[in-house]
Amino acid sequence: MSYTIFWSKTAEIDYIKNIDFLLETWYEKQALDFIDAVNKHLNLISNNPKIFALTDYYNVRSVLIVKQIRLFYRILDDNSVELIRFWNNYQNPNKLKF
């Protein structure tokens, strides 16, 4: 059984900002590598959402997408997953909000 993945508005914004940053600061290849890494992890989550560890936040799991970016998500009751945030690990963790 495959789980449906929903993107929160915040996750969408984070994702786009990360791609924009890579395109502005690095090269298209790095942006494409990030997109590929996200798609790979979303496929894993869709097939087995409990594959990645729970965090200290209630019902929230996380996975390191690339060295700098961590994805936070939660499993919903209706065989779906909500992507919450793509968090840059260089930011102050005290500012992480869901």
N, C-alpha and C positions, 0 to 999 in steps of 0.2 A: 504494500500500500504506500502510495506517495502522498505526502502532506502538501497542502496548498500554502504558498508563501505570500504574505501580504507585507507591503512596505509601509511603515509609518511615514508621515510627512517629514519628520525629523531625519529618518534614515535616508529618504530620497535626497534631501538637501545636503546631508553629510556626504553622501556618495558623489553627487555632482560637484560639490566643493573640492573633494579629493581629486577627482579627475581634472577639474579646472586647474588646480594647483600643479599637478603633474605636467599638464600641457604647457603651463606658463613657465615653470621652473626647470623642468627636465625636457624630456622628449616624448614624442607620440608613443614610442615603444614602451616606456614606463607606464603610461596611461593604459595601453592595451594589456600589458602584463597584469596590472591591477584589476582590470575588468575581467580578465581570464581567471585570476585567482578568486575573485568574488563568485563568478559563475561556478567554478569548481566546488567551492565550499557550499554554495546554495544547493547544488545537486546533492551533496552529502547530507545536508540538513534535511532536504526534502525527503530523502529515502530513510533517514534515521535521525530524527531531531534530537535524540538524547545522546548522540555521539560525542558532543562537546560538554565540557564541565559546567556545572552550576556555579554561579558567582555568589557573593554575599548578599546580593539583591534578591528579593523574593521571586522565585520562579523565573529567574533570568539566567541564561547561559551565555557563554562567550567563546569566541574562537579568534585566534590571531590570523588575519587574512594575509598581511605582509608584515614585515618587522615593525612598521610604524603604525599600522591600523588594526584595530580590534573591532569585531562585529559583536554586538549584543542583541540577543533575540529571546523570545519566549514562546513556549508551546501553548497553544490555545486548546480549549476543550473539544473543538469541533474538527479535529484532524487538520489543523492549520497552524502555521507559524507566523509570528509577527516579528519583522526586523525592526529593532528599536533605534539603534545608533551605530554608525561607523565612527569610532572614536580614535583620534590621533593620540598615540601613547605618549607623545612629548608634551601634551597638555597637562595642566594641573588636575590630578584625579579628584580633588575635592570639588571641582567644577562640573563633574559628570552628573548630568540630570537626565531623567527619562521622562 
